[in-house]
Amino acid sequence: MSEQTPKETNTPTGYARIQGYLKTLDGSPGVYRMLDAESRVLYVGKARNLRARVSNYSRPGNHTGRIARMISETASMMFLTTKTETEALLLEQNLIKQLKPKYNVLLRDDKSFPNILVSGAHDFAQIKKHRGAKKEKGSYYGPFANAGAVNRTLNQLQKVFLLRNCSDSMFESRTRPCLLYQIKRCSAPCVGKISIEDYATSVHDAERFLSGRSTQIQEALAEQMQDASEAMEFERAAALRDRIRALTAVQATQGINPRGVAEADVIALHLENGQACVQVFFIRANQNWGNHDYYPRVGADVDAAEVLEAFVGQFYDTKEPPRQLILSHPIENADLMAEALSGKLGRKVEILVPKRGEKAELVSGAARNARESLARKMSETATQAKLLRGVAEAFDLDSPPQRIEVYDNSHIQGTNAVGGMIVAGPEGFMKNSYRKFNIKGESLTPGDDFGMMKEVLERRFKRLLKEDPDRDKGMWPDLLLIDGGAGQVSAVHEIMAEFGVEDIPMVGVAKGVDRDHGKEEFHRIGKSVMALRRNDPVLYFVQRLRDEAHRFAIGTHRAKRAKAIGATPLDDVPGVGATRKRALLAHFGSAKAVSRANLADLKAVDGVSDALAETIYDYFHEGG
């Protein structure tokens, strides 16, 4: 792989500028970047033949309006040659996600998906929800579309197979069955209500169910119920009957369960008025494990093939693809994409665009969902735009705000203090932009809300001035909402003035004289206190923003407090991570006992090496 970077500056833009690069390019595959006069990346693309692709941009032709605008802004280009076109495809998707170019189709929501984990490190396996790296020993099943789909499936599995979901430490400490045993959601292996062998059978059945063999399990349970009945073991027969009923209910609530599709993602696109919705259905083990909708950033003149190819490439950049991708529209480089995904998975990945049969019905259902989801989204966006216009009118802003930042603090008598920032814009809450701030000021008086707000804003705007000094990356707010009255607004104004940022409007939201929700007063610098009508939609909107900031700050505070409660001196010992911490606490019973242990006892702990034992001992016995 090699890279060419332009050295010239202050050069012209457009077709003539692009033509200058043709002399140095050959027919190698690779990735190209188009940059504007400020060296900001406008577009990232891949090419089987770099010279041929760039040549298309070097002369006026049948370019769409979007591409023509991009060419007119191009002042320089960068090139990376690769060995194969597949390598170029993978590199292109990585760069798009990293650089977020202005003219590329961009997947904005790219979170991980939860799985179900049947743990393999205990005689009585635990079944639980898992998100993140698959480091824990056991069997993983997924992905599921969201936490709700996982929770429903776990709830159903507990009803049918009576598996435990408690942690190992809670399991070991039980002396009598918990409530889940009483309501027939667990077989209480913690107190010996079921043997290791029988519990292992239940685990095996649960894994067969998650692998799509629910009919076989149902037949086996029916035979066991018949045998128990004939042996006059009526209590056992009744328990098996209840499990069969629960399993039947599970199958009834799963919705569409395709017979001919064992493992696939069904991906359907709907484009309308320059907006797009992609609906993804997750089919695993012939079962529908939920769906999720995405709204990639697109231009007004992109076609379905470009949007869907960009989505697939970016979506599976950090996710494991299934054996089949069933698409609503053909993509230009289907063979190339299949090759890239197959190399990533280590086995064949097939890309299909079905025209008839069960797969076509699945795509049709996903496309209908995409169309309906986009209609709802566009309706919500129109409502949001109307509310933002109302905010501008209510608070005398020059134009509707595109980025509102709302700040709030949370603490208990000054302890575990945190600040929270939420963001809202034309599409609603922008949760990817939320930020939390651990209050670090050691000189602050406990409970000093003014001091905490000052620290939060200093850190926020120092970073903005460093990362986006020209305010052209969409990172700067055009309205600040502060939870507080005239004092808070005045303090914030002084802080902003210290940074030379005095042109951002700010509004303090304070409860009225009766502390009544609905009688809020609004404070602004140099203007009289104002209020809005109780039934004004803008008032409800501001209340929602403030309540969301309050919820986020409190949630962050609670998480910090819970972490502090669970903290021990072992957290600061070099080389002691979560696993060894658990082993030490299980062996000695408490961190205090660990600190008093002699070297020989520390070396006896499972997983603690002689060197680590000496490190732990020295940590607690420095100075004799």
Secondary structure, DSSP 8 states (H G I E B T S, - for coil): -EEE-----S---SHHHHHTTGGG--S--EEEEEE-TT--EEEEEEESSHHHHHHHHSS--S--HHHHHHHHH--EEEEEE-SSHHHHHHHHHHHHHHH--TTS-B--------EEEEE-SSSS--EEEE-S---SSEEEE---SSHHHHHHHHHHHHHHH----S-HHHHHH-SS--HHHHTTS---GGGTSS-HHHHHHHHHHHHHHHTT-HHHHHHHHHHHHHHHHHTT-HHHHHHHHHHHHHHHHHHHHS----SS-SEEEEEEEEEETTEEEEEEEEEETTEEEEEEEE--B--TT--HHHHHHHHHHHHTTSS---SEEEESS--TTHHHHHHHHHHHHTS--EEE---SHHHHHHHHHHHHHHHHHHHHHHHHHHHHHHHHHHHHHHTT-SS--S-EEEEEEEEETTEEEEEEEEEEETTEE-GGG-EEEE---TTS-TT-HHHHHHHHHHHHHHHHHHH-TTS-SS-S-SEEEEES-HHHHHHHHHHHHHTT---S-EEEEE--TT--TT--EEE-TTS--B---TT-HHHHHHHHHHHHHHHHHHHHHHHHHHHHHT--GGGGSTT--HHHHHHHHHHHSSHHHHHH--HHHHHTSTT--HHHHHHHHHHHSTT-
